[in-house]
Amino acid sequence: MPRPTPTEHAEVLLVAGRAGVGKTTVGWEVSALLRSEAVAHAIIDGDFMGQVHPAPDGDPHRAEITEINLTAVWANFARRGYRRLIYTNTMSVLPAATGMFERAMGAGVGITRVLLTASDATARERLSGRELGSELEQELAGSVRKARLLDRQAPADTVRVATDGRLVVDIAREVVAATGWAGPHFG
């Protein structure tokens, strides 16, 4: 069981990007690479932290329930000595999310922002293979809209990683290198 020293602050890797970019797949591969290096960490797919319908009192409160859930889950990890978190979620790199991680994980939390990118054609191909139900067109439109928003609003310190035509392990190595959590061979 990992035990941080009193001076170790929590750290979070935010893996964001449009629908179909590969956030979940890359997050799990980052976890696999960190496990191979014996780097203690936890992983949360942020898309599940606020999935309720209807959202309590509308969408602004979906963010509230997400934060409440993140705080509770992180508290469980932290009690067991974990101090690093991989968090995948479409919009998590945006400045509005920073406060949520500071409140949930503690003041001084180290934040590494990674924005995965993909062309419209790549995202369409991936989503067409994944979305087999009734929401494909809605997902495609939302993916384009969110890609443009993320491109405009992601902070300057956000590491942008292209996913088009690349192997997931290569993408994950680039993401791990951005964190500094593992050895130099991840660069």
CORBELZI-V671551 format. One record per residue. N is the residue number from 1. RES is the residue in one letter. PHI is phi as a letter, one per 30 degrees, with the letter a starting at -180 (none if undefined). OMEGA is omega in degrees with one decimal (999 if undefined). NEAR is the number of other ideal C-beta (glycine too) atoms within 10 Angstrom. Layout:
[[N | RES | PHI | OMEGA | NEAR] [N | RES | PHI | OMEGA | NEAR]]
This chain:
[[1 | M | none | -178.8 | 6] [2 | P | d | 177.3 | 15] [3 | R | b | 179.1 | 10] [4 | P | d | 172.8 | 14] [5 | T | d | -178.0 | 6] [6 | P | e | -178.3 | 4] [7 | T | d | -179.1 | 5] [8 | E | d | 176.1 | 13] [9 | H | c | 174.8 | 12] [10 | A | d | 176.6 | 22] [11 | E | b | 177.9 | 20] [12 | V | b | 171.8 | 25] [13 | L | c | 177.9 | 26] [14 | L | c | 178.4 | 24] [15 | V | c | -174.8 | 30] [16 | A | b | 176.3 | 24] [17 | G | l | -178.2 | 29] [18 | R | d | 173.5 | 28] [19 | A | d | 178.7 | 23] [20 | G | i | -178.0 | 24] [21 | V | d | 178.7 | 30] [22 | G | j | -177.0 | 23] [23 | K | e | -176.9 | 26] [24 | T | d | 179.7 | 14] [25 | T | d | 179.1 | 16] [26 | V | d | 178.8 | 24] [27 | G | e | 179.4 | 24] [28 | W | d | 177.8 | 16] [29 | E | d | 173.6 | 20] [30 | V | e | 178.0 | 31] [31 | S | e | 179.4 | 17] [32 | A | d | 178.8 | 12] [33 | L | d | 178.6 | 19] [34 | L | d | 176.6 | 22] [35 | R | d | -179.8 | 11] [36 | S | d | 177.6 | 9] [37 | E | c | -179.0 | 12] [38 | A | h | 177.6 | 8] [39 | V | c | -179.2 | 17] [40 | A | d | -179.6 | 17] [41 | H | a | 172.8 | 20] [42 | A | b | 179.2 | 19] [43 | I | b | 178.0 | 18] [44 | I | b | 169.8 | 19] [45 | D | d | -174.7 | 16] [46 | G | d | 179.1 | 22] [47 | D | d | -178.2 | 15] [48 | F | c | -176.1 | 11] [49 | M | d | -178.0 | 23] [50 | G | b | -176.5 | 20] [51 | Q | d | 173.8 | 12] [52 | V | b | 175.9 | 12] [53 | H | b | -8.4 | 5] [54 | P | d | 175.9 | 9] [55 | A | d | -179.8 | 16] [56 | P | e | 178.1 | 12] [57 | D | h | 175.1 | 9] [58 | G | j | -173.6 | 8] [59 | D | d | 178.7 | 10] [60 | P | e | -179.2 | 9] [61 | H | d | 172.7 | 14] [62 | R | d | 176.6 | 18] [63 | A | d | 179.1 | 15] [64 | E | d | -179.3 | 14] [65 | I | d | 175.9 | 15] [66 | T | d | -179.4 | 23] [67 | E | d | 178.5 | 18] [68 | I | d | 179.9 | 13] [69 | N | d | 177.4 | 18] [70 | L | e | -179.7 | 23] [71 | T | e | -178.9 | 15] [72 | A | d | -178.2 | 11] [73 | V | d | 179.5 | 15] [74 | W | d | 179.0 | 22] [75 | A | e | 177.7 | 12] [76 | N | d | 177.9 | 10] [77 | F | d | -176.6 | 20] [78 | A | d | 177.5 | 17] [79 | R | e | 179.7 | 8] [80 | R | c | 172.2 | 12] [81 | G | j | 179.0 | 12] [82 | Y | d | 178.4 | 18] [83 | R | b | 178.6 | 22] [84 | R | c | -178.3 | 22] [85 | L | b | 168.0 | 23] [86 | I | c | -177.3 | 26] [87 | Y | b | 179.2 | 26] [88 | T | c | 178.0 | 26] [89 | N | a | -174.1 | 23] [90 | T | e | -170.8 | 21] [91 | M | c | -170.9 | 17] [92 | S | d | -178.4 | 26] [93 | V | d | -176.2 | 26] [94 | L | d | -176.8 | 18] [95 | P | e | -178.9 | 10] [96 | A | d | -178.5 | 10] [97 | A | d | -174.8 | 21] [98 | T | e | -178.8 | 16] [99 | G | d | 179.7 | 10] [100 | M | d | -178.4 | 19] [101 | F | d | 176.1 | 23] [102 | E | d | 179.0 | 15] [103 | R | d | -176.4 | 13] [104 | A | d | -171.7 | 24] [105 | M | c | 177.0 | 24] [106 | G | j | 177.3 | 13] [107 | A | e | 179.4 | 8] [108 | G | i | 178.4 | 9] [109 | V | e | 175.9 | 18] [110 | G | d | -176.3 | 16] [111 | I | c | 171.2 | 19] [112 | T | c | -179.1 | 20] [113 | R | c | 175.6 | 23] [114 | V | b | 176.7 | 28] [115 | L | c | 175.2 | 23] [116 | L | d | -179.1 | 26] [117 | T | b | 175.5 | 18] [118 | A | a | 176.7 | 23] [119 | S | d | 176.0 | 14] [120 | D | e | -178.3 | 13] [121 | A | d | 179.1 | 9] [122 | T | d | 179.5 | 18] [123 | A | d | 179.0 | 25] [124 | R | d | -179.6 | 17] [125 | E | d | -179.4 | 13] [126 | R | d | -179.2 | 18] [127 | L | d | 178.9 | 20] [128 | S | d | 177.4 | 13] [129 | G | d | -175.0 | 9] [130 | R | c | -174.3 | 12] [131 | E | d | -176.3 | 16] [132 | L | c | -178.2 | 8] [133 | G | c | -171.8 | 7] [134 | S | d | -171.3 | 7] [135 | E | c | -177.4 | 11] [136 | L | e | -176.9 | 14] [137 | E | d | 177.6 | 10] [138 | Q | d | 178.0 | 11] [139 | E | d | 179.9 | 19] [140 | L | d | 179.8 | 18] [141 | A | d | 178.7 | 11] [142 | G | d | 179.5 | 15] [143 | S | d | 179.0 | 22] [144 | V | d | -178.5 | 15] [145 | R | d | -178.2 | 12] [146 | K | d | 177.1 | 18] [147 | A | d | -179.7 | 22] [148 | R | d | 179.4 | 11] [149 | L | d | 179.3 | 14] [150 | L | d | 179.8 | 22] [151 | D | d | -178.7 | 12] [152 | R | d | -167.5 | 7] [153 | Q | c | 179.5 | 13] [154 | A | d | -179.8 | 21] [155 | P | e | -176.8 | 12] [156 | A | e | -178.3 | 5] [157 | D | d | 179.4 | 9] [158 | T | d | 176.8 | 18] [159 | V | d | -179.9 | 17] [160 | R | c | -177.3 | 14] [161 | V | b | 178.4 | 22] [162 | A | d | -179.5 | 14] [163 | T | c | -178.2 | 24] [164 | D | e | 172.8 | 11] [165 | G | i | -177.7 | 8] [166 | R | c | 174.7 | 14] [167 | L | d | -177.4 | 10] [168 | V | d | -179.4 | 15] [169 | V | d | 178.0 | 12] [170 | D | d | 176.8 | 12] [171 | I | d | -178.9 | 22] [172 | A | d | 177.1 | 25] [173 | R | d | 178.3 | 18] [174 | E | d | 178.7 | 19] [175 | V | d | 178.7 | 23] [176 | V | e | 179.1 | 25] [177 | A | e | 179.8 | 18] [178 | A | d | -177.1 | 18] [179 | T | d | -172.4 | 21] [180 | G | i | -176.6 | 13] [181 | W | d | -176.3 | 20] [182 | A | b | -175.4 | 18] [183 | G | d | -174.9 | 11] [184 | P | d | -178.3 | 7] [185 | H | d | 177.7 | 9] [186 | F | d | -177.9 | 19] [187 | G | d | 999 | 11]]
